[in-house]
Amino acid sequence: MRSREEKVREEFRKQLLLVAGFKQEEIQKMDVMSKSDEEFQAMVRERLVGTAMNNSAKQRVINLDEVEDHLAKGWEYVASLSNGKAIMRIPS
């Protein structure tokens, strides 16, 4: 039986994948807990970079200390990454 902490961690990883642009069907086919933290982060980062390039940089990864500046310029906060970076996007 998995602990509550493991269940929360799995759900958090799934939510990060959704934010990164993975489809629900893709996530359901994955065993998100079998990947190391480094593998998981690389997978999310790759999707985010690909999404940003495909949508004319409507999303951007920035340093956490730049979040306030981007908010003031109209960007929306999406998520924090474990490497001290944040994902921001231009409002639709």
Secondary structure as UniProt FT lines:
FT   HELIX           4..20
FT   HELIX           24..29
FT   HELIX           32..34
FT   HELIX           37..54
FT   TURN            55..56
FT   STRAND          59..63
FT   HELIX           64..66
FT   HELIX           67..72
FT   TURN            73..74
FT   STRAND          76..80
FT   TURN            82..83
FT   STRAND          85..89
//
